Amino acid sequence: MRYPFTLVKIKSKVGTMWHVRFWDKSLQKYAHSRTTGILAEGKKEHRREAEEAARKLYDEFLVSKSTEHCGVAARMGIARASERLA
C-alpha cells in the first residue's frame, strides 16, 4: 500500500520549500504536487509543520477530487443517489 502523500524538498527563489505530492490511484503514481509554504531550514527543517500542512492539503485535495467526480457525473447526466430518491 502506498502512502496517500509524500513530502519532498524543492529549491525555489525564496529557499528550499517543502512540497507535498499526492498519490493518484488511477495513474498509479504520485501525480499532483502542491507547496506547503514552509521553508525547509534549521536543525529539524520544520518537518513537523510541513507534515501538518500536508495533512490539511491532502484533505482539501480529497474534497476537490470528490467534487470533480460529482461534476463529471453531472455533465454525463448521472444523478446522485440522493437526487434519485427525491
Secondary structure, DSSP 8 states (H G I E B T S, - for coil): ---SEEEEEEE-SSSEEEEEEEEETTTTEEEEEEEEEEE--SSSTTHHHHHHHHHHHHHHHHHHHHHHHHHHHHHTT---HHHHH-
